[in-house]
Amino acid sequence: MANDGRALAYMDITEIPTATTTAATGDWSVFFDTSTGSWSKENATGVISLTATDAITAAEHAGRLLYVTGTAAATYTLPAAGGTGDVYEFIIGEVNTNGTVIQVVNATDEFAGTLFQTDVDTSDTLISMPCLAADNFDTVTLNGTTKGGIVGDTIRFVDGAAGAWVISGHTNASGTVASPLSAAVS
């Protein structure tokens, strides 16, 4: 069989050449997941489409754009915060009036930071929603209207310290706007 550039050869990890081109749609990267001891492939463009409930993991999701689509209710659970600095950025790609929830995995993790929300159907008022220690916020619930979840909304989570997710982002809401933040994980 001729080597068309896709054939794999036996070589030491240090012998694998570094990519010199930018990843394009349809390209894949292969990586070794030390937590499972297995090889996996991923979309090399750094975008992962999320369409249904999923546990978010460092190996699969850290450092990638998490593009949220689908209209069924979906919950995305972040891994336990441990201070790794891992970044998880969610981008809403489709309005979901059945609910998109992003939450922590345990009762000790919580958010620290600020979300901003714009009232898009009346005054275009910008609302600041800080996440302070006393709030114990650990869940973001987007409903496609009053709590945000409109195409283009972005929320970023950084694993800042043990028990603390640094949250930042912007949502757009319509109707009688309400905070998407709550203390719901027990």
Protein Blocks (a to p, Z undefined) as FASTA:
>chain_A
ZZehlaccdddfklpccdfbdcdehiacddddfknopacdddfkopacdfbdcdddfklm
gopacddedjbdcdddddddehlopacddddfbdcfkbpadddfbfkbccedddddddfk
lnopacdddddfklopabdcdehimngjiehiacddddfbghiacdedddddehjdddfb
dcfbZZ
